[in-house]
Amino acid sequence: MNRLVTDRTPSEDGFSMPAEWAPHAATLIAWPGPDRWGDALDAARREYVDIAAAIAEFEPVVMVVDPSQVASARSSLPGGVELLPIPIDDSWIRDSGPIFVTDGTGRTAAVDFAFNGWGGRFLPSDHDDALPAAIAAHLGVPRYRAPLVLEGGAITVDGQGTLLTTASCLLNDNRNPGRSREDMDEVLRAFLGAQRVIWFPAGWSQTRDTDGHVDGIAAFVGPARLLLLAPDDPGDPDHRSSRTNREVLASTPDARGRTIDATPLDPGARVDIPYANVYLANGVVIVPAGGIAADEVVRDQVAAAFADRAVVQVGARALHEGGGGPHCITQQIPA
């Protein structure tokens, strides 16, 4: 089944995007190939394997793999990880894969946003742009094609109508030239069920290729609760932007009229690991590590924020050098 819905929107059919902490049926990951990773391929694959194995302890993992790379994936991954051969260009499935929406009655659908290789930086991207359709067909769920270029790492939601994003990415002319913030709000409302869109000005200062995805600086912990990168050091390049982001939260209520409480994530030093790029699987939070002293500091802060979850920390230095972290390489399929 690959039923493309063209005459209605997900919201019109009762669908909206659930929070990441809602139960998952599985996690999607995409196997890194040699074309984009070059000399870093082996290190990247080790980190992908470690993350897949960690998540597989808590929920099923489906690894999308280019047909030319099936042998390398199967020989490297735990036997319980399902392989799904589909042609792909790159391995950041949070950005290129479908975003799933549910309707509260057990139905799931896939939203297919256009993908243009992060504003044309990494081309070709034709296979990745076609990936949501292929996955929707594999899962047998209807697919809605959204009239917008959007990567999944550019947004995060609370499952209660609030969506958080960054203007530096979503309003960038390299994705949706001529689109206004009001245009974006309307599409996000229609296709993801966003009743309130909260805009931060920019993302992580060390972002190179995404123009500042929000998942580099923030993750919803629960309703009206956000884990927010907020270095206390005034000399840290993210210190001032974190203050601005907290002012945005203080002045902008969520979809239910609540003020979002921001729990600060402060590594205690200037670091080059995207520590806010955490992933929530069933009963666990996956946290990046860089092999530095700040790893333990961050682990303790994340554990305090997600007190009802196990915490698994995984190496993510190769991921950072490639442009992301654990959240960037995963995409949840709602239960």
Buried (B, 14 or more C-beta within 10 A) or exposed (E): EBEEBEEEBBBEBBBBBBBBBBEBBBBBBBBBBEBBBEEBBEBBBEBBBBBBBBBBBBBBBBBBBBEEBBEBBBEBBEEEBEBBBBBBBBBBBBBBBBBBBBBEEEEBBBBBBBBBBBBEBBEEBEBBBBBBBBBBBBBEBBBBBBEBBBBBBBBBBBBBBBBBBBBBBBBBEBBBEEBEEEBBBBBBBBBBBBBBBBBBEBBBBBBEBBBBBBBBBBBBBBBBBBBBBBBEEEEBEBBEBBEEBBEBBEEBBBBEEBEBEBBBBBBBEBBEBBBBBBBBBBBBBBBBBBEBEBBEBBBEBBBEBBEEBBBBBBBBBBBBBBBBBBBBBBBBBBB
